[in-house]
């Protein structure tokens, strides 16, 4: 019985750590890039800085970092010309990745702006 209680006590910090890691899995540079781009679009005030920081926090809480990178890659590749990049403009999977990011950004806009 004692060892079960000890295992339960050990499991709690591990679970808490994994939740914290999951909620903060975006590297600082990725968060900063998002905030800089957001401020470029919405203005250069302190209020906009706070709103943009809130926005990336909301996006990060909805979308795992891997999916964020995939969607950002699709958006970046869509700006490149040529036939080879057509897959990023027309593939259903690419559309789904971008749509998922857009939904997260829309929710962030509602909550933060």
N, C-alpha and C positions, 0 to 999 in steps of 0.2 A: 504494500500500500504506500509506503514511504517513497519508493522509487517512482511510482506513478505521479505522486505530488511533485517530486523533484523534476520529472520530465515536463509536467505542466508548467512549472515555474520557468524552466528553460525555454519552453516553446513561446511564451508570451513575448520576451524581448526579440526573439528571432522574427516573429510575426510582425511586431511593431516596426522593426528595422526594414523588413521587406515592403511594408506599406509605405514607409517614408521614402525608401529608394524608388518605389514605383511612382510616387507623387512628385519626386524631384529627379527624374531621370533625364531631363534636358540639360545639356552642358551650358555653362554660363555664356559661352560665346554664341550659342544658338539663341539663347534668350535675348542677349544684347542685340544681335542682328535683327531679330523680330522687332524689338523696341525701337531701334534706329529706323527701320523701314516704316513702322507704324507712325512714328513722329514725323517722318518726311512727308507722309500722306496727310496727317491730321493737324500738324502744327508743332511748333517748337517751344511750347510753354510747359511749365512745371505740372499743370493740371493734365496736359496730354501725356506727359511722361508717366504719371501715376496711372492714367487710364490704359496706356499701352502695356505697362508692366502688369496690370491686372489682367489684361487681355491674354498675354502669353501664359500667365498662371492658369487661367481658365482653359485655354487650349491644351496645356500640358496635363490638366486634370482629366480631360476627355480623351485625348489622343496620345497613345504611347509614342515615344520619341522615334522609334523605327518607322512607324506609319507616317509621322510628320516628315521625316527625311524623304521617304518615298514620294509623298505628295509634292514636296518642294522640288524634288528632282524632276518630276513630271512637268511641273510648271516651268522650271528652268529650261528643260529640253524643248518645250513647246516654242520657246523664243528663238531657237536655233533653226535656221532654214535647211532645206534639203529633203530629199525623199526618205533618207534614213530616219529622220525625226518624225515622219508621218505617223508612226506607231504611237507616239506620245500624244498625238492630237486625236486619234480615232479609236484606239483600243478601249474596250469596255472596262478593263481592269484599271487603266489609267484614269478614265472618267470617274470610276468609283473612288479611287484614292483621292482625287482632287475634291470630289463631292464631300467626302468625309472630313477633309480639312476645312472646306467652306462651311459645313454645318457647325463645326467646333468654333470657327471664327464668328459665325453669326450669333451663337450663344454667348460668346465672349463680348461681342458688341452690345448685346442686350443687357448683360450684367455689368459692364464696365463703362459704357459711354452714355 
